[in-house]
Amino acid sequence: MLVLTRKKDETIVIGSDIFVTVVDVDGDKVKLGINAPKDISIYRKEVFDAIVKENISASMAQPEDVESIIKLSRIQQKK
Protein backbone atom coordinates (compact mmCIF):
# COMPACT_ATOMS: atom_id res chain seq x y z
CA MET A 1 0.00 0.00 0.00
CA LEU A 2 1.31 3.42 -0.93
CA VAL A 3 0.90 5.92 1.91
CA LEU A 4 1.04 9.64 1.09
CA THR A 5 0.89 12.72 3.28
CA ARG A 6 -1.17 15.60 1.91
CA LYS A 7 -2.39 18.89 3.34
CA LYS A 8 -5.67 20.69 2.70
CA ASP A 9 -6.07 21.65 -0.98
CA GLU A 10 -3.29 19.29 -2.09
CA THR A 11 -4.00 16.65 -4.73
CA ILE A 12 -2.75 13.24 -5.78
CA VAL A 13 -3.16 11.90 -9.31
CA ILE A 14 -3.99 8.26 -10.10
CA GLY A 15 -3.20 7.31 -13.66
CA SER A 16 -3.67 10.38 -15.81
CA ASP A 17 -7.33 11.11 -15.20
CA ILE A 18 -8.21 10.54 -11.53
CA PHE A 19 -7.56 13.39 -9.09
CA VAL A 20 -8.03 13.07 -5.33
CA THR A 21 -7.94 16.37 -3.43
CA VAL A 22 -7.95 16.91 0.32
CA VAL A 23 -10.89 19.30 0.68
CA ASP A 24 -10.96 19.60 4.47
CA VAL A 25 -9.42 18.17 7.61
CA ASP A 26 -11.44 18.38 10.83
CA GLY A 27 -10.00 16.49 13.77
CA ASP A 28 -9.81 12.82 12.80
CA LYS A 29 -11.96 13.27 9.68
CA VAL A 30 -10.65 13.99 6.20
CA LYS A 31 -12.96 15.17 3.43
CA LEU A 32 -11.80 14.12 -0.04
CA GLY A 33 -12.89 15.38 -3.43
CA ILE A 34 -12.52 12.92 -6.29
CA ASN A 35 -12.52 13.94 -9.93
CA ALA A 36 -12.67 10.90 -12.23
CA PRO A 37 -14.19 9.89 -15.56
CA LYS A 38 -17.89 9.04 -15.39
CA ASP A 39 -17.21 5.41 -16.32
CA ILE A 40 -15.19 4.92 -13.11
CA SER A 41 -17.32 3.76 -10.17
CA ILE A 42 -16.35 5.26 -6.82
CA TYR A 43 -17.75 3.83 -3.57
CA ARG A 44 -17.00 4.08 0.13
CA LYS A 45 -15.54 0.72 1.23
CA GLU A 46 -18.56 -0.21 3.39
CA VAL A 47 -20.93 0.47 0.48
CA PHE A 48 -18.76 -1.55 -1.90
CA ASP A 49 -18.72 -4.48 0.55
CA ALA A 50 -22.53 -4.37 0.80
CA ILE A 51 -22.85 -4.39 -3.00
CA VAL A 52 -20.52 -7.39 -3.29
CA LYS A 53 -22.44 -9.24 -0.56
CA GLU A 54 -25.77 -8.53 -2.27
CA ASN A 55 -24.41 -9.64 -5.67
CA ILE A 56 -23.18 -12.91 -4.18
CA SER A 57 -26.55 -13.45 -2.50
CA ALA A 58 -28.42 -12.73 -5.74
CA SER A 59 -26.19 -15.11 -7.71
CA MET A 60 -27.20 -17.93 -5.37
CA ALA A 61 -30.95 -17.42 -5.84
CA GLN A 62 -32.95 -20.63 -5.87
CA PRO A 63 -35.22 -21.46 -8.84
CA GLU A 64 -38.31 -20.92 -6.68
CA ASP A 65 -37.04 -17.40 -5.85
CA VAL A 66 -36.77 -16.61 -9.55
CA GLU A 67 -40.28 -17.97 -10.17
CA SER A 68 -41.67 -15.72 -7.42
CA ILE A 69 -39.98 -12.69 -8.95
CA ILE A 70 -41.43 -13.53 -12.37
CA LYS A 71 -44.93 -13.85 -10.87
CA LEU A 72 -44.60 -10.51 -9.08
CA SER A 73 -43.37 -8.90 -12.29
CA ARG A 74 -46.42 -10.18 -14.18
CA ILE A 75 -48.76 -8.85 -11.47
CA GLN A 76 -47.08 -5.43 -11.65
CA GLN A 77 -47.38 -5.36 -15.46
CA LYS A 78 -51.15 -5.99 -15.25
CA LYS A 79 -51.67 -2.94 -13.02
PDB file with one MODEL, atoms N, CA, C and O in Angstrom:
MODEL        1
ATOM      1  N   MET A   1       0.850  -1.169   0.000  1.00  0.00           N
ATOM      2  CA  MET A   1       0.000   0.000   0.000  1.00  0.00           C
ATOM      3  C   MET A   1       0.898   1.236   0.000  1.00  0.00           C
ATOM      4  O   MET A   1       1.829   1.341   0.799  1.00  0.00           O
ATOM      5  N   LEU A   2       0.613   2.141  -0.882  1.00  0.00           N
ATOM      6  CA  LEU A   2       1.312   3.421  -0.927  1.00  0.00           C
ATOM      7  C   LEU A   2       0.644   4.363   0.065  1.00  0.00           C
ATOM      8  O   LEU A   2      -0.575   4.530   0.039  1.00  0.00           O
ATOM      9  N   VAL A   3       1.428   4.972   0.934  1.00  0.00           N
ATOM     10  CA  VAL A   3       0.899   5.921   1.911  1.00  0.00           C
ATOM     11  C   VAL A   3       1.486   7.292   1.600  1.00  0.00           C
ATOM     12  O   VAL A   3       2.705   7.452   1.527  1.00  0.00           O
ATOM     13  N   LEU A   4       0.611   8.281   1.416  1.00  0.00           N
ATOM     14  CA  LEU A   4       1.036   9.640   1.095  1.00  0.00           C
ATOM     15  C   LEU A   4       0.552  10.603   2.163  1.00  0.00           C
ATOM     16  O   LEU A   4      -0.492  10.387   2.780  1.00  0.00           O
ATOM     17  N   THR A   5       1.306  11.654   2.376  1.00  0.00           N
ATOM     18  CA  THR A   5       0.889  12.717   3.277  1.00  0.00           C
ATOM     19  C   THR A   5       0.508  13.923   2.428  1.00  0.00           C
ATOM     20  O   THR A   5       1.286  14.372   1.587  1.00  0.00           O
ATOM     21  N   ARG A   6      -0.692  14.441   2.655  1.00  0.00           N
ATOM     22  CA  ARG A   6      -1.169  15.604   1.914  1.00  0.00           C
ATOM     23  C   ARG A   6      -1.787  16.584   2.892  1.00  0.00           C
ATOM     24  O   ARG A   6      -2.294  16.187   3.942  1.00  0.00           O
ATOM     25  N   LYS A   7      -1.747  17.851   2.556  1.00  0.00           N
ATOM     26  CA  LYS A   7      -2.395  18.890   3.343  1.00  0.00           C
ATOM     27  C   LYS A   7      -3.649  19.347   2.611  1.00  0.00           C
ATOM     28  O   LYS A   7      -3.880  18.989   1.456  1.00  0.00           O
ATOM     29  N   LYS A   8      -4.454  20.145   3.309  1.00  0.00           N
ATOM     30  CA  LYS A   8      -5.673  20.686   2.704  1.00  0.00           C
ATOM     31  C   LYS A   8      -5.331  21.363   1.375  1.00  0.00           C
ATOM     32  O   LYS A   8      -4.338  22.080   1.254  1.00  0.00           O
ATOM     33  N   ASP A   9      -6.187  21.108   0.384  1.00  0.00           N
ATOM     34  CA  ASP A   9      -6.072  21.649  -0.979  1.00  0.00           C
ATOM     35  C   ASP A   9      -4.955  21.018  -1.808  1.00  0.00           C
ATOM     36  O   ASP A   9      -4.697  21.470  -2.924  1.00  0.00           O
ATOM     37  N   GLU A  10      -4.290  19.992  -1.296  1.00  0.00           N
ATOM     38  CA  GLU A  10      -3.291  19.288  -2.088  1.00  0.00           C
ATOM     39  C   GLU A  10      -3.944  18.080  -2.751  1.00  0.00           C
ATOM     40  O   GLU A  10      -4.924  17.534  -2.245  1.00  0.00           O
ATOM     41  N   THR A  11      -3.390  17.673  -3.884  1.00  0.00           N
ATOM     42  CA  THR A  11      -4.004  16.646  -4.729  1.00  0.00           C
ATOM     43  C   THR A  11      -3.007  15.544  -5.045  1.00  0.00           C
ATOM     44  O   THR A  11      -1.804  15.783  -5.147  1.00  0.00           O
ATOM     45  N   ILE A  12      -3.531  14.329  -5.199  1.00  0.00           N
ATOM     46  CA  ILE A  12      -2.748  13.244  -5.783  1.00  0.00           C
ATOM     47  C   ILE A  12      -3.427  12.857  -7.095  1.00  0.00           C
ATOM     48  O   ILE A  12      -4.630  13.052  -7.264  1.00  0.00           O
ATOM     49  N   VAL A  13      -2.647  12.311  -8.011  1.00  0.00           N
ATOM     50  CA  VAL A  13      -3.161  11.900  -9.315  1.00  0.00           C
ATOM     51  C   VAL A  13      -2.968  10.397  -9.447  1.00  0.00           C
ATOM     52  O   VAL A  13      -1.888   9.872  -9.176  1.00  0.00           O
ATOM     53  N   ILE A  14      -4.037   9.706  -9.869  1.00  0.00           N
ATOM     54  CA  ILE A  14      -3.992   8.262 -10.100  1.00  0.00           C
ATOM     55  C   ILE A  14      -4.158   8.061 -11.598  1.00  0.00           C
ATOM     56  O   ILE A  14      -5.147   8.495 -12.188  1.00  0.00           O
ATOM     57  N   GLY A  15      -3.179   7.397 -12.208  1.00  0.00           N
ATOM     58  CA  GLY A  15      -3.199   7.306 -13.665  1.00  0.00           C
ATOM     59  C   GLY A  15      -3.006   8.710 -14.216  1.00  0.00           C
ATOM     60  O   GLY A  15      -2.193   9.484 -13.711  1.00  0.00           O
ATOM     61  N   SER A  16      -3.758   9.024 -15.251  1.00  0.00           N
ATOM     62  CA  SER A  16      -3.668  10.376 -15.807  1.00  0.00           C
ATOM     63  C   SER A  16      -4.985  11.122 -15.720  1.00  0.00           C
ATOM     64  O   SER A  16      -5.079  12.273 -16.144  1.00  0.00           O
ATOM     65  N   ASP A  17      -6.022  10.461 -15.163  1.00  0.00           N
ATOM     66  CA  ASP A  17      -7.332  11.112 -15.199  1.00  0.00           C
ATOM     67  C   ASP A  17      -8.145  10.997 -13.912  1.00  0.00           C
ATOM     68  O   ASP A  17      -9.343  11.277 -13.916  1.00  0.00           O
ATOM     69  N   ILE A  18      -7.518  10.592 -12.821  1.00  0.00           N
ATOM     70  CA  ILE A  18      -8.209  10.542 -11.532  1.00  0.00           C
ATOM     71  C   ILE A  18      -7.443  11.433 -10.556  1.00  0.00           C
ATOM     72  O   ILE A  18      -6.252  11.236 -10.316  1.00  0.00           O
ATOM     73  N   PHE A  19      -8.155  12.420  -9.998  1.00  0.00           N
ATOM     74  CA  PHE A  19      -7.555  13.387  -9.091  1.00  0.00           C
ATOM     75  C   PHE A  19      -8.260  13.304  -7.739  1.00  0.00           C
ATOM     76  O   PHE A  19      -9.485  13.401  -7.663  1.00  0.00           O
ATOM     77  N   VAL A  20      -7.487  13.127  -6.683  1.00  0.00           N
ATOM     78  CA  VAL A  20      -8.034  13.066  -5.328  1.00  0.00           C
ATOM     79  C   VAL A  20      -7.458  14.255  -4.557  1.00  0.00           C
ATOM     80  O   VAL A  20      -6.247  14.364  -4.370  1.00  0.00           O
ATOM     81  N   THR A  21      -8.353  15.142  -4.113  1.00  0.00           N
ATOM     82  CA  THR A  21      -7.943  16.365  -3.430  1.00  0.00           C
ATOM     83  C   THR A  21      -8.429  16.345  -1.985  1.00  0.00           C
ATOM     84  O   THR A  21      -9.569  15.974  -1.707  1.00  0.00           O
ATOM     85  N   VAL A  22      -7.555  16.748  -1.077  1.00  0.00           N
ATOM     86  CA  VAL A  22      -7.949  16.908   0.322  1.00  0.00           C
ATOM     87  C   VAL A  22      -8.717  18.225   0.406  1.00  0.00           C
ATOM     88  O   VAL A  22      -8.138  19.302   0.263  1.00  0.00           O
ATOM     89  N   VAL A  23     -10.014  18.129   0.638  1.00  0.00           N
ATOM     90  CA  VAL A  23     -10.889  19.298   0.676  1.00  0.00           C
ATOM     91  C   VAL A  23     -10.888  19.926   2.067  1.00  0.00           C
ATOM     92  O   VAL A  23     -10.876  21.149   2.202  1.00  0.00           O
ATOM     93  N   ASP A  24     -10.901  19.078   3.106  1.00  0.00           N
ATOM     94  CA  ASP A  24     -10.964  19.604   4.466  1.00  0.00           C
ATOM     95  C   ASP A  24     -10.433  18.562   5.441  1.00  0.00           C
ATOM     96  O   ASP A  24     -10.548  17.359   5.209  1.00  0.00           O
ATOM     97  N   VAL A  25      -9.859  19.036   6.518  1.00  0.00           N
ATOM     98  CA  VAL A  25      -9.420  18.174   7.611  1.00  0.00           C
ATOM     99  C   VAL A  25     -10.017  18.760   8.883  1.00  0.00           C
ATOM    100  O   VAL A  25      -9.792  19.925   9.211  1.00  0.00           O
ATOM    101  N   ASP A  26     -10.788  17.930   9.600  1.00  0.00           N
ATOM    102  CA  ASP A  26     -11.444  18.384  10.827  1.00  0.00           C
ATOM    103  C   ASP A  26     -11.266  17.306  11.887  1.00  0.00           C
ATOM    104  O   ASP A  26     -12.004  16.321  11.912  1.00  0.00           O
ATOM    105  N   GLY A  27     -10.289  17.498  12.754  1.00  0.00           N
ATOM    106  CA  GLY A  27     -10.003  16.488  13.770  1.00  0.00           C
ATOM    107  C   GLY A  27      -9.502  15.213  13.125  1.00  0.00           C
ATOM    108  O   GLY A  27      -8.491  15.216  12.423  1.00  0.00           O
ATOM    109  N   ASP A  28     -10.222  14.111  13.369  1.00  0.00           N
ATOM    110  CA  ASP A  28      -9.814  12.823  12.800  1.00  0.00           C
ATOM    111  C   ASP A  28     -10.541  12.504  11.501  1.00  0.00           C
ATOM    112  O   ASP A  28     -10.474  11.374  11.017  1.00  0.00           O
ATOM    113  N   LYS A  29     -11.235  13.489  10.932  1.00  0.00           N
ATOM    114  CA  LYS A  29     -11.965  13.268   9.678  1.00  0.00           C
ATOM    115  C   LYS A  29     -11.309  14.044   8.541  1.00  0.00           C
ATOM    116  O   LYS A  29     -10.909  15.198   8.696  1.00  0.00           O
ATOM    117  N   VAL A  30     -11.211  13.377   7.400  1.00  0.00           N
ATOM    118  CA  VAL A  30     -10.648  13.990   6.204  1.00  0.00           C
ATOM    119  C   VAL A  30     -11.712  13.960   5.124  1.00  0.00           C
ATOM    120  O   VAL A  30     -12.285  12.907   4.845  1.00  0.00           O
ATOM    121  N   LYS A  31     -11.982  15.100   4.518  1.00  0.00           N
ATOM    122  CA  LYS A  31     -12.957  15.165   3.429  1.00  0.00           C
ATOM    123  C   LYS A  31     -12.174  15.196   2.118  1.00  0.00           C
ATOM    124  O   LYS A  31     -11.317  16.054   1.911  1.00  0.00           O
ATOM    125  N   LEU A  32     -12.486  14.240   1.235  1.00  0.00           N
ATOM    126  CA  LEU A  32     -11.798  14.122  -0.042  1.00  0.00           C
ATOM    127  C   LEU A  32     -12.725  14.495  -1.185  1.00  0.00           C
ATOM    128  O   LEU A  32     -13.918  14.196  -1.153  1.00  0.00           O
ATOM    129  N   GLY A  33     -12.177  15.142  -2.181  1.00  0.00           N
ATOM    130  CA  GLY A  33     -12.889  15.382  -3.432  1.00  0.00           C
ATOM    131  C   GLY A  33     -12.241  14.521  -4.498  1.00  0.00           C
ATOM    132  O   GLY A  33     -11.016  14.491  -4.618  1.00  0.00           O
ATOM    133  N   ILE A  34     -13.057  13.822  -5.271  1.00  0.00           N
ATOM    134  CA  ILE A  34     -12.524  12.918  -6.290  1.00  0.00           C
ATOM    135  C   ILE A  34     -13.059  13.338  -7.646  1.00  0.00           C
ATOM    136  O   ILE A  34     -14.270  13.429  -7.848  1.00  0.00           O
ATOM    137  N   ASN A  35     -12.152  13.590  -8.565  1.00  0.00           N
ATOM    138  CA  ASN A  35     -12.516  13.939  -9.930  1.00  0.00           C
ATOM    139  C   ASN A  35     -12.038  12.792 -10.815  1.00  0.00           C
ATOM    140  O   ASN A  35     -10.838  12.553 -10.948  1.00  0.00           O
ATOM    141  N   ALA A  36     -13.000  12.082 -11.422  1.00  0.00           N
ATOM    142  CA  ALA A  36     -12.667  10.905 -12.227  1.00  0.00           C
ATOM    143  C   ALA A  36     -13.640  10.814 -13.396  1.00  0.00           C
ATOM    144  O   ALA A  36     -14.722  11.398 -13.349  1.00  0.00           O
ATOM    145  N   PRO A  37     -13.262  10.085 -14.444  1.00  0.00           N
ATOM    146  CA  PRO A  37     -14.189   9.890 -15.565  1.00  0.00           C
ATOM    147  C   PRO A  37     -15.491   9.251 -15.088  1.00  0.00           C
ATOM    148  O   PRO A  37     -15.507   8.510 -14.105  1.00  0.00           O
ATOM    149  N   LYS A  38     -16.573   9.543 -15.791  1.00  0.00           N
ATOM    150  CA  LYS A  38     -17.891   9.040 -15.392  1.00  0.00           C
ATOM    151  C   LYS A  38     -17.986   7.519 -15.431  1.00  0.00           C
ATOM    152  O   LYS A  38     -18.822   6.938 -14.740  1.00  0.00           O
ATOM    153  N   ASP A  39     -17.142   6.864 -16.228  1.00  0.00           N
ATOM    154  CA  ASP A  39     -17.214   5.405 -16.316  1.00  0.00           C
ATOM    155  C   ASP A  39     -16.460   4.706 -15.174  1.00  0.00           C
ATOM    156  O   ASP A  39     -16.420   3.477 -15.118  1.00  0.00           O
ATOM    157  N   ILE A  40     -15.873   5.478 -14.279  1.00  0.00           N
ATOM    158  CA  ILE A  40     -15.194   4.920 -13.112  1.00  0.00           C
ATOM    159  C   ILE A  40     -16.154   4.969 -11.927  1.00  0.00           C
ATOM    160  O   ILE A  40     -16.621   6.043 -11.548  1.00  0.00           O
ATOM    161  N   SER A  41     -16.447   3.818 -11.346  1.00  0.00           N
ATOM    162  CA  SER A  41     -17.319   3.761 -10.169  1.00  0.00           C
ATOM    163  C   SER A  41     -16.492   4.056  -8.924  1.00  0.00           C
ATOM    164  O   SER A  41     -15.392   3.531  -8.755  1.00  0.00           O
ATOM    165  N   ILE A  42     -17.036   4.903  -8.060  1.00  0.00           N
ATOM    166  CA  ILE A  42     -16.352   5.263  -6.819  1.00  0.00           C
ATOM    167  C   ILE A  42     -17.318   5.015  -5.666  1.00  0.00           C
ATOM    168  O   ILE A  42     -18.414   5.574  -5.635  1.00  0.00           O
ATOM    169  N   TYR A  43     -16.903   4.171  -4.715  1.00  0.00           N
ATOM    170  CA  TYR A  43     -17.749   3.830  -3.572  1.00  0.00           C
ATOM    171  C   TYR A  43     -16.940   3.943  -2.285  1.00  0.00           C
ATOM    172  O   TYR A  43     -15.724   3.754  -2.290  1.00  0.00           O
ATOM    173  N   ARG A  44     -17.618   4.252  -1.187  1.00  0.00           N
ATOM    174  CA  ARG A  44     -17.002   4.076   0.126  1.00  0.00           C
ATOM    175  C   ARG A  44     -16.849   2.568   0.329  1.00  0.00           C
ATOM    176  O   ARG A  44     -17.654   1.793  -0.185  1.00  0.00           O
ATOM    177  N   LYS A  45     -15.834   2.149   1.065  1.00  0.00           N
ATOM    178  CA  LYS A  45     -15.542   0.718   1.231  1.00  0.00           C
ATOM    179  C   LYS A  45     -16.734  -0.050   1.785  1.00  0.00           C
ATOM    180  O   LYS A  45     -17.026  -1.150   1.317  1.00  0.00           O
ATOM    181  N   GLU A  46     -17.439   0.519   2.792  1.00  0.00           N
ATOM    182  CA  GLU A  46     -18.560  -0.209   3.394  1.00  0.00           C
ATOM    183  C   GLU A  46     -19.711  -0.371   2.407  1.00  0.00           C
ATOM    184  O   GLU A  46     -20.432  -1.367   2.461  1.00  0.00           O
ATOM    185  N   VAL A  47     -19.893   0.590   1.508  1.00  0.00           N
ATOM    186  CA  VAL A  47     -20.935   0.473   0.478  1.00  0.00           C
ATOM    187  C   VAL A  47     -20.527  -0.582  -0.543  1.00  0.00           C
ATOM    188  O   VAL A  47     -21.349  -1.402  -0.954  1.00  0.00           O
ATOM    189  N   PHE A  48     -19.266  -0.563  -0.952  1.00  0.00           N
ATOM    190  CA  PHE A  48     -18.764  -1.552  -1.904  1.00  0.00           C
ATOM    191  C   PHE A  48     -18.924  -2.968  -1.350  1.00  0.00           C
ATOM    192  O   PHE A  48     -19.354  -3.874  -2.065  1.00  0.00           O
ATOM    193  N   ASP A  49     -18.576  -3.156  -0.074  1.00  0.00           N
ATOM    194  CA  ASP A  49     -18.720  -4.479   0.554  1.00  0.00           C
ATOM    195  C   ASP A  49     -20.175  -4.937   0.549  1.00  0.00           C
ATOM    196  O   ASP A  49     -20.452  -6.113   0.312  1.00  0.00           O
ATOM    197  N   ALA A  50     -21.105  -4.022   0.808  1.00  0.00           N
ATOM    198  CA  ALA A  50     -22.535  -4.370   0.801  1.00  0.00           C
ATOM    199  C   ALA A  50     -22.989  -4.761  -0.604  1.00  0.00           C
ATOM    200  O   ALA A  50     -23.783  -5.688  -0.763  1.00  0.00           O
ATOM    201  N   ILE A  51     -22.494  -4.065  -1.612  1.00  0.00           N
ATOM    202  CA  ILE A  51     -22.846  -4.387  -3.003  1.00  0.00           C
ATOM    203  C   ILE A  51     -22.340  -5.780  -3.356  1.00  0.00           C
ATOM    204  O   ILE A  51     -23.071  -6.583  -3.936  1.00  0.00           O
ATOM    205  N   VAL A  52     -21.099  -6.064  -3.009  1.00  0.00           N
ATOM    206  CA  VAL A  52     -20.523  -7.385  -3.290  1.00  0.00           C
ATOM    207  C   VAL A  52     -21.328  -8.477  -2.592  1.00  0.00           C
ATOM    208  O   VAL A  52     -21.643  -9.503  -3.195  1.00  0.00           O
ATOM    209  N   LYS A  53     -21.658  -8.255  -1.324  1.00  0.00           N
ATOM    210  CA  LYS A  53     -22.439  -9.242  -0.562  1.00  0.00           C
ATOM    211  C   LYS A  53     -23.794  -9.476  -1.219  1.00  0.00           C
ATOM    212  O   LYS A  53     -24.234 -10.619  -1.344  1.00  0.00           O
ATOM    213  N   GLU A  54     -24.454  -8.408  -1.637  1.00  0.00           N
ATOM    214  CA  GLU A  54     -25.771  -8.525  -2.271  1.00  0.00           C
ATOM    215  C   GLU A  54     -25.667  -9.242  -3.615  1.00  0.00           C
ATOM    216  O   GLU A  54     -26.540 -10.040  -3.959  1.00  0.00           O
ATOM    217  N   ASN A  55     -24.609  -8.965  -4.379  1.00  0.00           N
ATOM    218  CA  ASN A  55     -24.412  -9.640  -5.665  1.00  0.00           C
ATOM    219  C   ASN A  55     -24.183 -11.136  -5.474  1.00  0.00           C
ATOM    220  O   ASN A  55     -24.704 -11.950  -6.237  1.00  0.00           O
ATOM    221  N   ILE A  56     -23.410 -11.493  -4.462  1.00  0.00           N
ATOM    222  CA  ILE A  56     -23.180 -12.912  -4.175  1.00  0.00           C
ATOM    223  C   ILE A  56     -24.491 -13.577  -3.782  1.00  0.00           C
ATOM    224  O   ILE A  56     -24.799 -14.677  -4.241  1.00  0.00           O
ATOM    225  N   SER A  57     -25.258 -12.913  -2.937  1.00  0.00           N
ATOM    226  CA  SER A  57     -26.551 -13.452  -2.504  1.00  0.00           C
ATOM    227  C   SER A  57     -27.491 -13.642  -3.696  1.00  0.00           C
ATOM    228  O   SER A  57     -28.162 -14.667  -3.809  1.00  0.00           O
ATOM    229  N   ALA A  58     -27.531 -12.652  -4.577  1.00  0.00           N
ATOM    230  CA  ALA A  58     -28.418 -12.732  -5.743  1.00  0.00           C
ATOM    231  C   ALA A  58     -27.985 -13.841  -6.702  1.00  0.00           C
ATOM    232  O   ALA A  58     -28.824 -14.470  -7.347  1.00  0.00           O
ATOM    233  N   SER A  59     -26.674 -14.077  -6.793  1.00  0.00           N
ATOM    234  CA  SER A  59     -26.195 -15.112  -7.711  1.00  0.00           C
ATOM    235  C   SER A  59     -26.528 -16.513  -7.212  1.00  0.00           C
ATOM    236  O   SER A  59     -26.478 -17.477  -7.977  1.00  0.00           O
ATOM    237  N   MET A  60     -26.867 -16.626  -5.936  1.00  0.00           N
ATOM    238  CA  MET A  60     -27.201 -17.928  -5.371  1.00  0.00           C
ATOM    239  C   MET A  60     -28.710 -18.103  -5.204  1.00  0.00           C
ATOM    240  O   MET A  60     -29.156 -18.937  -4.416  1.00  0.00           O
ATOM    241  N   ALA A  61     -29.484 -17.329  -5.935  1.00  0.00           N
ATOM    242  CA  ALA A  61     -30.947 -17.425  -5.841  1.00  0.00           C
ATOM    243  C   ALA A  61     -31.404 -18.819  -6.264  1.00  0.00           C
ATOM    244  O   ALA A  61     -30.870 -19.405  -7.205  1.00  0.00           O
ATOM    245  N   GLN A  62     -32.375 -19.324  -5.570  1.00  0.00           N
ATOM    246  CA  GLN A  62     -32.946 -20.628  -5.873  1.00  0.00           C
ATOM    247  C   GLN A  62     -33.988 -20.479  -6.984  1.00  0.00           C
ATOM    248  O   GLN A  62     -34.573 -19.406  -7.134  1.00  0.00           O
ATOM    249  N   PRO A  63     -34.231 -21.533  -7.763  1.00  0.00           N
ATOM    250  CA  PRO A  63     -35.220 -21.456  -8.840  1.00  0.00           C
ATOM    251  C   PRO A  63     -36.584 -20.961  -8.359  1.00  0.00           C
ATOM    252  O   PRO A  63     -37.252 -20.214  -9.075  1.00  0.00           O
ATOM    253  N   GLU A  64     -37.005 -21.362  -7.168  1.00  0.00           N
ATOM    254  CA  GLU A  64     -38.315 -20.916  -6.677  1.00  0.00           C
ATOM    255  C   GLU A  64     -38.309 -19.407  -6.404  1.00  0.00           C
ATOM    256  O   GLU A  64     -39.344 -18.753  -6.526  1.00  0.00           O
ATOM    257  N   ASP A  65     -37.145 -18.851  -6.035  1.00  0.00           N
ATOM    258  CA  ASP A  65     -37.039 -17.404  -5.847  1.00  0.00           C
ATOM    259  C   ASP A  65     -37.250 -16.681  -7.172  1.00  0.00           C
ATOM    260  O   ASP A  65     -37.949 -15.670  -7.235  1.00  0.00           O
ATOM    261  N   VAL A  66     -36.644 -17.207  -8.218  1.00  0.00           N
ATOM    262  CA  VAL A  66     -36.774 -16.606  -9.545  1.00  0.00           C
ATOM    263  C   VAL A  66     -38.221 -16.687 -10.017  1.00  0.00           C
ATOM    264  O   VAL A  66     -38.737 -15.732 -10.597  1.00  0.00           O
ATOM    265  N   GLU A  67     -38.875 -17.812  -9.775  1.00  0.00           N
ATOM    266  CA  GLU A  67     -40.280 -17.968 -10.168  1.00  0.00           C
ATOM    267  C   GLU A  67     -41.158 -16.952  -9.447  1.00  0.00           C
ATOM    268  O   GLU A  67     -42.068 -16.388 -10.053  1.00  0.00           O
ATOM    269  N   SER A  68     -40.905 -16.712  -8.178  1.00  0.00           N
ATOM    270  CA  SER A  68     -41.674 -15.718  -7.417  1.00  0.00           C
ATOM    271  C   SER A  68     -41.478 -14.323  -7.991  1.00  0.00           C
ATOM    272  O   SER A  68     -42.431 -13.550  -8.087  1.00  0.00           O
ATOM    273  N   ILE A  69     -40.265 -14.004  -8.367  1.00  0.00           N
ATOM    274  CA  ILE A  69     -39.981 -12.690  -8.952  1.00  0.00           C
ATOM    275  C   ILE A  69     -40.714 -12.533 -10.274  1.00  0.00           C
ATOM    276  O   ILE A  69     -41.265 -11.469 -10.555  1.00  0.00           O
ATOM    277  N   ILE A  70     -40.725 -13.584 -11.087  1.00  0.00           N
ATOM    278  CA  ILE A  70     -41.430 -13.533 -12.373  1.00  0.00           C
ATOM    279  C   ILE A  70     -42.918 -13.317 -12.146  1.00  0.00           C
ATOM    280  O   ILE A  70     -43.538 -12.514 -12.844  1.00  0.00           O
ATOM    281  N   LYS A  71     -43.501 -14.020 -11.180  1.00  0.00           N
ATOM    282  CA  LYS A  71     -44.927 -13.853 -10.875  1.00  0.00           C
ATOM    283  C   LYS A  71     -45.224 -12.429 -10.428  1.00  0.00           C
ATOM    284  O   LYS A  71     -46.198 -11.829 -10.883  1.00  0.00           O
ATOM    285  N   LEU A  72     -44.402 -11.887  -9.547  1.00  0.00           N
ATOM    286  CA  LEU A  72     -44.602 -10.510  -9.084  1.00  0.00           C
ATOM    287  C   LEU A  72     -44.483  -9.519 -10.238  1.00  0.00           C
ATOM    288  O   LEU A  72     -45.226  -8.540 -10.306  1.00  0.00           O
ATOM    289  N   SER A  73     -43.558  -9.776 -11.126  1.00  0.00           N
ATOM    290  CA  SER A  73     -43.372  -8.905 -12.287  1.00  0.00           C
ATOM    291  C   SER A  73     -44.619  -8.906 -13.164  1.00  0.00           C
ATOM    292  O   SER A  73     -45.040  -7.859 -13.655  1.00  0.00           O
ATOM    293  N   ARG A  74     -45.203 -10.076 -13.357  1.00  0.00           N
ATOM    294  CA  ARG A  74     -46.420 -10.178 -14.177  1.00  0.00           C
ATOM    295  C   ARG A  74     -47.585  -9.445 -13.514  1.00  0.00           C
ATOM    296  O   ARG A  74     -48.373  -8.787 -14.194  1.00  0.00           O
ATOM    297  N   ILE A  75     -47.695  -9.557 -12.199  1.00  0.00           N
ATOM    298  CA  ILE A  75     -48.758  -8.854 -11.472  1.00  0.00           C
ATOM    299  C   ILE A  75     -48.581  -7.346 -11.635  1.00  0.00           C
ATOM    300  O   ILE A  75     -49.555  -6.627 -11.864  1.00  0.00           O
ATOM    301  N   GLN A  76     -47.350  -6.867 -11.520  1.00  0.00           N
ATOM    302  CA  GLN A  76     -47.080  -5.432 -11.652  1.00  0.00           C
ATOM    303  C   GLN A  76     -47.394  -4.938 -13.065  1.00  0.00           C
ATOM    304  O   GLN A  76     -47.876  -3.818 -13.231  1.00  0.00           O
ATOM    305  N   GLN A  77     -47.128  -5.755 -14.077  1.00  0.00           N
ATOM    306  CA  GLN A  77     -47.385  -5.357 -15.460  1.00  0.00           C
ATOM    307  C   GLN A  77     -48.874  -5.240 -15.736  1.00  0.00           C
ATOM    308  O   GLN A  77     -49.283  -4.435 -16.572  1.00  0.00           O
ATOM    309  N   LYS A  78     -49.697  -6.032 -15.043  1.00  0.00           N
ATOM    310  CA  LYS A  78     -51.145  -5.993 -15.255  1.00  0.00           C
ATOM    311  C   LYS A  78     -51.770  -4.743 -14.654  1.00  0.00           C
ATOM    312  O   LYS A  78     -52.855  -4.340 -15.071  1.00  0.00           O
ATOM    313  N   LYS A  79     -51.110  -4.123 -13.686  1.00  0.00           N
ATOM    314  CA  LYS A  79     -51.667  -2.938 -13.016  1.00  0.00           C
ATOM    315  C   LYS A  79     -51.596  -1.714 -13.881  1.00  0.00           C
ATOM    316  O   LYS A  79     -52.023  -0.637 -13.464  1.00  0.00           O
TER     317      LYS A  79
ENDMDL
END
